[in-house]
Every structure is written in structure tokens, then in C-alpha cells.
Amino acid sequence: MLFTTDKQTLDDLNIFGRHGGDSVYNIFNRTTTRGGAMLLEEMFLYPLSDEQSINRRIGIIRTFAGAGTLFPFKSMLFDAAEPYLDNTDERTKLSTEAVSITKKLSNMIAVDVQTVVIYKGVAALVELLKGAHDFIKGVDGGEHYRADKEAISLLLSDPAFAPVLQEDSKGKLSHAAAAEYDVLFRFRHRDSIRRLLRYIYLLDVYLTVGKVAVERKYSFPLALPGDRHLLTIEGVFHPQVKNAVPNSLQITPDSNLIFLTGANMAGKSTFMKSLSIALFLAQMGFPVPAARMEFSVLDGIYTTINLPDNLGMGASHFYAEVLRVKKMAQELSQGKNLFIVFDELFRGTNVKDAYEATIAITSAFAQKRNSLFVISTHIIEAGDVLKERWSNISFQYLPTRMNGNTPVYTYTLETGITADRHGMIIITNEGILELLKRGKLEMLERDKAQIHKLKAV
Amino acid sequence: MSFIADKQTLEDLNLLGKYRPNSIFGLFNQTKTHGGGRLLEGMFQEPLTDPDRINARRKTFQYFQDKRLKFPFSTDAIGLMENYISMGARSHFFLTAAGILQKKLLSTFVRDERYGMIYSGLLATIQTLHALRSFIRQLESEGDSPYQERVRALKDFFADRRLDWLSAAARTESLPILQVAKYDHLLKHTFSKEMEGVMEAIYELDLYIAVTDVARSRNFSYALALPKGRNLFKAIDLRHPGLDKAVGNPLSLHGDSNVVFLTGANMAGKSTFMKSFGISLYLGHMGFPVAAKKMEFSVRDGLYSSINVPDNLSLGLSHFYAEVLRVKTVAEEVSSGKDLVVIFDELFKGTNVKDAYDATLAVTEAFSEYRNCFFIISTHIIEVGDALRQRRDNLQFSYLPTIMEGTIPRYPYRLEEGITNDRHGMMIIANEKILEIILS
């Protein structure tokens, strides 16, 4: 089954973000080659769906990160090779025949631009092939990279490439050799060259991601079979929050629904985003912002954190939420193992509807033991009812400590339902009721004064 | 002092905004001239607070509505005329004549376009003036409203002997150049002040006719403004002006019954009713026609609503906190002793049930002490209503009912007295069959 997610989730987690923004993709988007950047994007668009390929990719990245391997090619080479390979016009082939005197003369005065591109492309590919050959010989890469390594060796061992690999690296290519390789690279063995480049781009991604993991102190997760429905994560933090506070969490089939409460600024959304981003990256076979992580492979991740509510009417936001829940329900009913996050479920309606709906929907979710849920709400009353009904709901909260009248947030998960109710405290702090009382008194005084004056007159 | 309505209120009621769909301004914006549109905008931006001025403007509108007049000018001619008058004039007749002669020559020899512009502008102006003269003959000029003063001034202007040529010129096909120079000088120099008045009069006529056309076609009526001290609001068949098949409701507020506690399901029409009230009050303060059969109101200092308070997550404000701040703003205004109208729709939904109950009760109770202000407060927490009923006697309890036909709700949109417990959150979920889908 393919891994599924949707635009709402990608937006919530800021996976791609707006152009040039502070997105998760941009954390890793530091590849040397443009081909590598494209592959990286592909990996973000299509996370993996089976445990072997996830563990394999994690293994490769971990090995390279551990060895501190550097990318052995200059990006200039790819800038020359790519446009060259894209040109498949037969007429631009370098001719092997003796060059006429007029052409030689005109070349001395002003070189034909197209020919220069081709010359440079051939030279770049010669260097790339030789570089790849040397790299494969020298690098270990561990067991997970072995398949890639063998594939590259096989490509390079084609007898057609033998003269290329023996080319003297210092000397300039002779015209005859260039013309010969041109035919080889662009026409006869074009596919092999393309495949080789893809391996090189992949290598670029692995090395870059490994470097990011080391720099940012990410760890390498372990993927478990999907039917175990487990998640153990220690020290997970939000990759884009400075001085983020790490949290730990364990989800098993006996506690597969997290009911999260906490005051508004206590960090509920941030925690849910951290967890979802970690799971998303893990599902891609990437290092995660956490100290340690083990997870059962999922069939999909769906979050509902910032549901757009620019629909004008009050009823519509609630309806948008209902439709969103319905979509989740349809996905769940197909028996998928999902990770589902709802932030402030049913905040678009009145508290009483929200209370009833939260209990009903959460109860239904709780019966889906093969998926993981995180549901946050401000309706703490719903939690008490759910606690009585279901044993597999894990109640977590983010506490608020009152320091006199100012709230202090620890951002560290605790077990239970918070009794923090700040509604009235906030209203009291803002002094609304006093304001109204005082105003009324002043008005009465003024009236009294007026009556006195009138009486005096 | 001008009537207060802040940005949040204007947005809640969708009052202003030329380019916003279904705005109330857009509803009335049927003016044919730019100047008329500008006048309309000005009126929308500054509702009045003086009952006499409001009633004077209302009477003018009423007068035009009864007269059923048509805008007598072509918009093209008005455009040409605006252009022509703004061209400016020379101080002496000979300079004007010389300038026109020069342009005429240039236009003959080098196809200069300026003479053509002057000529067509002058012709358009003459046509318009002619039409205006015959138009104002049918208008009443006795009285002291600003519009009647305007009509008197225009009648005086047209009575001037120096304009006797007007009807003859309006009928001719072409004007000789000497006459062009003469009229040009007369209209742009001698009568420059009066011509400004003429333009303004045209814009005003445009506005009056446009607004009353809307009022007539939509069956609006005019509200009577009363002095502040009367402290009352009374309307029969109050509707939302933007809705075609709006259902009307009566509403009566006064010092002894100044708070409406409104309940009803989500789609039952609570917001629409509250908006109808807010919009009618605003239009009433403008002297504009209102969507009601009959309405009278004591002039207020301002209007505050809290219907769609946006949360400002970029500022780190939660929905609840945004609402608290909104209530605080209103509390500051109310406690400063102003006579206000306050609309709160479904307060405190971004918090837990207990807090929402406590907060709604405390805030409603505190506000209701201000008998000089009118409040409409809607909520789903009916327990607040029961508590308030025992503690205060100046609340009226209304609800918008829902009639269930099987599992399909029908909304009559007619206010009834009392408190209702109707809610449909769970029904919507049930209708979407979500629980069944999850558990299938």
C-alpha cells in the first residue's frame, strides 16, 4: 500500500512551505547538485511505505554520516553535463571527419557556442565517470549501500567505457577522442549514463542528509513492521523552534489515542507538529529531530492543525471540521494504519456541541486500535467521560504554572488531564468586570451630582 | 461627534467596501456618477448622531422616493462636463477669446484636439444645464433642509438674465466661435462658483435617486430618529437588507428591557437576526432607508459587534484571548458612559464548557447594568439564561426555533419568546454518518 497524506497535512507541518520559507524541506535542501535537490523533493513527495526500504535508506545515511564521507564531485561538472545530455539532436554530433580549413579558421576567430557546450559536456562526463570509478573503489558504505555500489560497478564495467576510464586526467581530449565519446555518451549508452548520474545524485542526497543529521544532532529511527502498531520516541523536538523542549512518548495498541489538554499557549500545537514531523521524516527513511525513535510503518499521516476558516459564516467552520473528520473516517474504514492528529477538535462551534461531538468522535477513534491518534481539545470535561469509557486512551497534558498572575509554561508533557482553567483568570487579569463595575458607579455618582444640582436650583 | 463603529463591527456587518461581495454599501451603490458614489461613501463613513439632521436627510430621501424621479442626465455628458469645468479659465474675456481662436486655428491646420474638447465639453455642459433647469422646476424649494437650500440656489441661478441664451443654445446644432468664447467665459469664469454648486447638485440628485430606487425596489422604509434621552428602539418586520427572501422580526428595546438573550441552533438565523439589527441601526443613523416595515430609534453614540472575531495566531493570540480582548474593548467604551449598542454572538467558544459558562454569565450580568445601552447576546449555554432570569429583570429571552421534519431541520426564522436548547452539532455528524463510517 502506498503511503498517503494530503495538502492540509503538508501545510500544517510546513513540509514544503512557501517558496524560500522556513520549511522542513529547506532544512535538508543543501545538496550539491540540482539533480540531488530534485530527488530530495521526490523523497518528500513520496515517503516510503515498507519497513525494509525505510531501514535501508536510514542505514545508508547513517553509515555515510558516521564515516563523514564527502561528495567527491564538483557541482560545475553537472552544470556542464546536464545541458549536454539534454541535447539529443543528431546533427550536433561532433564529426570525426577531418575538419575543413575554413572551419578551423572560423573556429580560431570565434568558436561555435554549441560545439563548446558539447566539448565541455564530454570532458565533464569523462571526469564524472572516472570519479565514480575511483569513489566506488575507495568507499565502504556498509551493507545497505552494497546494492547501489554493485550497480554502479556494473554500469562502469561496460567495455565501451574502458577507454574513457583510462583517459589521462591531465591532458586535453583530442578531437577524435571527444567525437568518439560524444557518440558513446549521448547516443549509444545514453541510458547507462543517465542511470549512473541518478546514482550520483542519490549519493549526493544521502551525504547531504547525513551531514544535516550530524550538524543538527538528529537521530536515526528504526522502522518496525506495520502490524505492531508501536511508537517509541524520546526527546522529540520541533526542528524549527529555537531551544525547543524535547518530549518523550510511547504509543502501543493499549494506548493508541493521546488525549492532549493544556492551556492555549502551553505548546499543544508545537508538540503535535514535532511528533508529526518526526513521523513524516522517519517514514521517508530520514534522520529525525529526536534522541531515539522506533516506529511501526504507517500507511498515512493526516493532521488537522490549521484548518482554514475563512468561510465567513459561523456554521461553516464547524462544517469544514465535520467534513475533515469524515475524510479521516473514510480513510480509517479502509483498514489503513494511520497517524491522525486533530488540534482543537470542533473549535468552530459552541462549547456544548463541541463537548458532545468530541466525546462521540474520540470514542469512535478509540476503537481503531491499528491507528495512532493525537487529539487536543480545550473541552476538558470530555476527557473525564472518555476516561471512564476507554482504557486505551492515554491522557497527556502540557502544564501551566502560575507565577503569581503570570503563567509559566514548561512545555514538558505530563500524564493526566490538566485542571488548568484560565478562562476566568484571563478575564480577571484583563479587569473587564471591575471596569464595568467602576464605570457604573461613576455614572451613578454623576447622576446623583446632577440631581443635587437640580434640587439646589 | 460622529457615530462610532470600529473596523471589527464594519466587517461583521459587511457594511463598507466597494469591492466586497454583498456589502451593504454595494447594495446602495447604484449611483451613475463618480461624484454621487463619493457622496455615498462619505455618508457611509460618517453616520450622524444628531436626530434633527438624521430626520432632515430622511425626509429628503422620502420626498424623492415619493416623487419617483428619473436621473435626467446622460452619464457621458456629465463626464464631458466634469472634464470641461476642471480645465480652468482665463481672467479676462479677451484672453479667453484669443485662446479659443488660437486653438480653433490650430485644430484647422495641425489637427490640434484641444478646440474639439472645449467645444464638446461646452455643448455637454449646456445640455446638462438645460436638463437641470427643467428638472428642478418640479422640485419643492420651500423648507430649510440642506437640499431645499440647494434647490433655491439653483432656481436663483437659472433666473439670472445672463443665462437666457441657454435654451436657444441647447437646441442649436452648432455654435459659432464667438458664442463659444462668450459662453465659455461666462460659465467658467463669471459663474465658476455657481457651476461648482451645479456639479454638487447633480451628484446629490444622483445619490438621492439611486438610494431611493433601491429602497423602492426592496420595500425599505424610513426610520424615525428620536433624541437620546428616550432610550428606545422599536422595529416591526426587521429584515436583513441584503437577503431577498428575508423573514422579518419585531424587536423592541428600552431602558427596562435593554438586553436580548438570544438562543437557537447554528443555522437557525441568530447571526442574521443580529446583523439585521446592527445594519438597520447603522443605516438609520445615516438617515438611509432601512429594511423594516416601521422603525424608530433613539440616537446612539456607537455600535460594537463581536460576531466573527478572528484569532490572530501570528501574534500568538488564541481565539479565546482574541474574544476576551474584544469584550474588554467594548467594556471600556460602555463604562465610559456612552450610549451604545452591543452585539455579542456566541461568546467564548474557544475555551472549556465551565469557563464559557462562568464568563458568559459574569460578562452579561455586568453589561446588563448599563440600562443606557442595548445588548443582544447569543449563546448556546442555556444555563446562563436560567441563572440570569433569576438575577436580573431587564432581560428579554428570545429564540429562533428549529422544526424537525424527520432528521431534516427546517428553520422558520421567526423569533419566539423563551430559551431553546436546540443544537445540531451531533445531528450534522449523524447525517454525515461519520461514526458509522469509522466503525464499519
Contacts between the chains, C-beta under 8 A, distances in Angstrom:
chain1	res1	chain2	res2	distance
A	264	B	318	3.8
A	264	B	320	6.3
A	264	B	321	6.7
A	264	B	350	7.7
A	265	B	316	6.8
A	265	B	318	7.3
A	306	B	313	7.5
A	312	B	308	7.5
A	313	B	271	7.1
A	314	B	266	6.9
A	314	B	271	5.9
A	314	B	307	7.6
A	314	B	308	6.9
A	314	B	345	7.0
A	314	B	346	6.6
A	315	B	266	4.5
A	315	B	267	5.5
A	318	B	266	6.8
A	318	B	425	6.7
A	318	B	428	7.4
A	319	B	428	6.8
A	322	B	428	5.6
A	322	B	429	6.0
A	322	B	432	5.8
A	322	B	434	7.2
A	323	B	432	7.5
A	325	B	429	7.7
A	325	B	434	5.7
A	326	B	432	5.1
A	326	B	434	5.1
A	326	B	437	6.9
A	329	B	434	4.9
A	329	B	435	7.9
A	329	B	437	4.0
A	329	B	438	4.4
A	330	B	437	5.9
A	332	B	437	7.8
A	332	B	438	5.5
A	333	B	437	5.1
A	333	B	438	6.4
A	333	B	440	4.9
A	344	B	350	7.9
A	346	B	425	7.3
A	347	B	319	6.6
A	347	B	349	7.0
A	347	B	350	6.1
A	349	B	266	6.7
A	349	B	349	7.0
A	349	B	425	5.3
A	350	B	266	7.7
A	350	B	346	5.8
A	350	B	349	5.7
A	350	B	379	7.4
A	350	B	380	3.5
A	350	B	381	7.6
A	350	B	423	7.2
A	350	B	425	7.6
A	351	B	348	7.7
A	351	B	349	6.1
A	351	B	351	7.4
A	351	B	352	7.0
A	351	B	353	4.6
A	351	B	356	4.6
A	351	B	380	6.9
A	351	B	381	6.9
A	352	B	353	6.8
A	352	B	380	5.1
A	352	B	381	6.8
A	352	B	423	6.0
A	352	B	425	7.7
A	353	B	266	7.6
A	353	B	380	7.0
A	353	B	423	5.2
A	353	B	424	7.6
A	353	B	425	2.7
A	353	B	426	6.9
A	354	B	349	7.6
A	354	B	425	7.1
A	355	B	353	5.6
A	356	B	423	7.9
A	356	B	425	6.3
A	356	B	426	5.2
A	357	B	425	5.1
A	357	B	426	6.2
A	357	B	429	5.8
A	360	B	426	6.7
A	360	B	429	6.6
A	360	B	435	6.2
A	361	B	429	7.3
A	361	B	434	7.0
A	361	B	435	7.5
A	361	B	438	8.0
A	364	B	434	7.5
A	364	B	435	4.9
A	364	B	438	4.2
A	364	B	439	5.9
A	365	B	438	6.8
A	367	B	438	7.6
A	367	B	439	6.3
A	368	B	438	6.7
A	378	B	320	7.6
A	378	B	350	6.6
A	378	B	351	5.6
A	378	B	352	5.3
A	379	B	352	5.3
A	379	B	353	6.1
A	380	B	352	5.1
A	381	B	352	6.3
A	381	B	353	5.1
A	381	B	354	6.9
A	421	B	351	7.9
A	421	B	352	6.2
A	421	B	354	6.4
A	421	B	355	5.3
A	422	B	355	7.7
A	423	B	320	6.7
A	423	B	348	6.9
A	423	B	351	4.3
A	423	B	352	6.9
A	423	B	354	7.9
A	423	B	355	2.7
A	423	B	356	7.0
A	423	B	358	6.9
A	423	B	359	5.5
A	424	B	355	5.9
A	424	B	358	5.3
A	424	B	359	6.2
A	424	B	362	7.7
A	426	B	320	7.4
A	426	B	321	6.5
A	426	B	324	5.4
A	427	B	324	5.8
A	427	B	327	7.8
A	427	B	359	5.6
A	427	B	362	7.2
A	427	B	363	7.4
A	430	B	324	5.8
A	430	B	325	7.3
A	430	B	328	4.9
A	431	B	328	7.8
A	432	B	324	7.4
A	432	B	327	5.9
A	432	B	328	5.2
A	432	B	331	4.8
A	432	B	363	6.8
A	432	B	366	7.5
A	433	B	362	5.9
A	433	B	363	7.4
A	433	B	366	5.2
A	435	B	328	7.4
A	435	B	331	4.9
A	435	B	332	6.3
A	435	B	335	5.2
A	436	B	331	5.3
A	436	B	334	6.8
A	436	B	335	5.4
A	436	B	366	4.0
A	436	B	367	6.5
A	436	B	369	7.0
A	436	B	370	7.6
A	437	B	366	6.7
A	438	B	335	6.6
A	439	B	331	7.9
A	439	B	334	6.8
A	439	B	335	2.4
A	439	B	336	6.6
A	439	B	337	6.9
A	439	B	370	7.8
A	440	B	335	7.1
A	440	B	369	5.0
A	440	B	370	6.7
A	442	B	335	7.8
A	442	B	337	7.3
A	443	B	337	5.5
A	443	B	370	7.9
A	443	B	372	8.0
A	446	B	337	7.5
